[in-house]
Amino acid sequence: METTKNQTDQLANLLKDHFGESCNKNQPQLYFDYDDKLSDDQITALFDGTENAENGIYDEVFENNIDYICDVERQAVKEFISDNIEFFEGLYADDIENELDFDDDISDQAFDDHYETIREFICVDYDIKTLINNSSACFNVVVNDLEHNFSGWGFNYYNISYDDCKGELDFWFVNPRQIARFFGKNDLENWPDYKYREGLENINPKDLYESWLNHTTEYAKTVFTVSIDLADYIENPAKYKNIKIAAGSYYWTHDNMNGACGTEERTSRDILLREGTFSIEIDGQNGYGLDDICGLCKSSVWDTEIIPFKV
């Protein structure tokens, strides 16, 4: 059916009033099940703040759900016509009166005649937020500038000195003399005896020794396996400039380059990490992940949520 310019303008105004001019009113939404999630690549892109990452996700959601999206759009058009049936009755009043062959239901006729016009005002909400909320990843907090450059078997073989591990011992607030004794060092006089640290360590000295002893390569980083609210991090990354690693979190001596790690150990005190002293990665994002190396159970290892704090 032909419509006059006045009728076309009336329809456009009705559409703007109903849907809004910037796709912000009464828009239909996709609905995902609790097990619908982002892919690992999508999570990594969002987590890293990759440019246009969210646009890429929208494109993939569209490609993977095009039939569903078309059905949602058609349903939205039908609901708009139903909600505004009096307008369309008026629109077709003359046709109904003058054309004997107007046998179609007004809703069906309006759908056939105005589907494309109405659809242009529909912006389906892809509900990316639900996909993000449903998604999770294995996150590692890596302590910057704290490299572990010796293996357990090489500690005595290469005569590792106090200076070689001073940074790590200071970080963990462990008495150097205790570690030297655990390793059976013969030069105890070269390892300071900081008794004031005893009882205040960030990790049990025996556990630190076990982790170092069981590490097999000449390189590693100090890593904590943690849980992060992915949606909150993506929306507020600056919030995580300073973080607290809660007591009881898992610590690893992790060689992501060669695929090795020491035994996992738990921290004994809260550890505060300030901006610039750490980085947050998805496990396996840079080299071999702990899960790749050990085949870990996510729920039992990445179980402690980091806590942002303000300086």
Residue pairs with C-beta under 8 A, 6 or more apart in sequence:
1 92
1 95
1 109
1 113
3 11
3 91
3 113
7 91
10 87
11 87
11 91
11 114
11 117
12 117
14 84
14 87
15 80
15 117
15 118
15 121
16 121
18 25
18 26
18 80
18 83
18 84
18 121
19 25
19 26
19 27
19 80
19 121
19 122
19 123
20 26
23 121
23 123
27 76
27 122
27 123
27 124
27 125
28 72
28 73
28 75
28 76
28 122
28 124
28 125
29 72
29 124
29 125
29 127
30 61
30 65
30 68
30 69
30 72
30 124
30 125
30 126
30 127
31 127
31 130
32 127
32 130
32 131
32 134
34 134
35 134
36 130
36 131
36 134
37 131
37 134
37 135
37 136
38 46
38 57
38 131
38 132
38 134
38 135
40 137
40 282
42 53
42 56
42 57
42 60
42 135
43 135
43 137
43 230
43 282
44 50
44 137
44 282
44 285
45 53
45 56
45 57
46 53
46 54
46 57
46 132
46 230
46 234
47 137
47 230
47 233
47 234
47 282
49 237
54 128
57 128
57 131
58 126
58 128
61 126
61 128
61 131
62 69
62 126
69 124
72 124
73 119
73 122
73 124
74 115
76 122
76 124
77 111
77 115
77 118
77 119
77 122
78 107
78 111
80 118
81 88
81 107
81 110
81 111
81 114
81 118
82 107
85 106
85 107
88 106
88 107
88 109
88 110
89 106
91 110
92 102
92 106
92 109
92 110
95 102
96 102
102 109
104 112
129 231
132 230
132 231
132 234
133 230
133 231
135 230
136 227
136 230
137 228
137 230
137 282
137 283
138 225
138 282
138 283
138 284
138 289
138 290
138 291
138 296
138 298
138 301
138 302
139 225
139 226
139 227
139 228
139 280
139 281
139 282
139 283
139 302
140 223
140 224
140 225
140 226
140 254
140 280
140 281
140 282
140 283
140 289
140 290
141 223
141 224
141 226
141 243
141 245
141 273
141 278
141 279
141 280
141 306
142 221
142 222
142 223
142 278
142 279
142 280
142 281
143 171
143 221
143 222
143 223
143 224
143 273
143 277
143 278
144 276
144 277
144 278
144 279
145 167
145 277
146 167
146 168
146 171
146 221
146 222
147 219
147 220
147 221
148 165
148 168
148 212
148 215
148 219
148 220
148 221
148 222
148 253
149 164
149 218
149 219
149 220
150 158
150 160
150 164
150 165
150 212
150 218
151 215
151 216
151 217
151 218
152 212
152 213
152 214
152 215
152 216
152 262
153 216
154 160
154 218
155 183
155 212
155 213
156 183
156 184
156 185
161 190
162 169
162 176
162 180
162 190
162 191
162 192
165 176
165 179
166 176
168 222
169 175
169 176
169 179
171 202
171 222
172 201
172 202
172 203
172 208
173 197
173 200
173 201
173 202
174 197
174 201
174 202
174 203
174 205
174 208
175 192
175 193
175 194
175 195
175 197
175 198
175 201
175 205
176 191
176 192
176 193
176 194
177 188
177 191
177 192
177 193
177 194
178 198
178 205
179 191
179 205
179 208
179 209
179 212
180 187
180 188
180 191
181 188
182 205
182 206
182 209
182 213
183 209
183 213
185 191
200 269
201 268
201 269
202 267
202 268
202 269
202 271
203 251
203 265
203 266
203 267
203 268
204 265
204 268
207 265
207 266
208 265
210 262
210 263
210 265
211 251
211 252
211 253
211 262
211 263
211 264
211 265
212 253
212 262
213 262
214 262
214 263
215 253
215 255
215 260
215 261
215 262
216 260
217 255
217 258
217 260
219 255
219 257
219 258
220 253
220 254
220 255
220 260
220 261
220 262
221 253
221 254
221 255
221 256
222 251
222 252
222 253
222 254
223 251
223 252
223 253
223 254
223 290
224 245
224 249
224 250
224 251
224 252
224 267
224 271
225 249
225 250
225 252
225 264
225 283
225 290
225 296
225 301
225 302
225 304
226 245
226 249
226 302
226 304
226 305
226 306
227 302
227 303
227 304
227 305
227 306
228 240
228 280
228 305
228 306
229 305
232 239
233 239
233 240
239 308
240 280
240 306
240 308
241 274
241 275
241 308
242 272
242 273
242 274
242 275
242 308
242 309
242 310
242 311
243 272
243 273
243 278
243 306
243 307
243 308
243 309
244 270
244 271
244 272
244 273
244 306
244 307
244 308
244 309
245 267
245 270
245 271
245 272
245 273
245 304
245 306
246 267
246 270
246 304
246 305
246 306
246 307
247 267
247 268
247 269
247 270
248 266
248 267
248 304
249 266
249 267
249 271
249 304
250 264
250 265
250 266
250 267
250 301
250 303
250 304
251 264
251 265
251 266
251 267
252 261
252 262
252 264
252 265
252 290
253 261
253 262
254 261
254 262
254 290
255 261
255 288
256 286
256 287
256 288
256 289
257 287
257 288
258 288
259 287
259 288
259 292
259 293
260 293
261 290
261 293
261 294
264 301
272 309
274 311
275 311
283 289
283 290
283 291
283 302
284 291
284 292
290 296
290 301
291 298
296 302
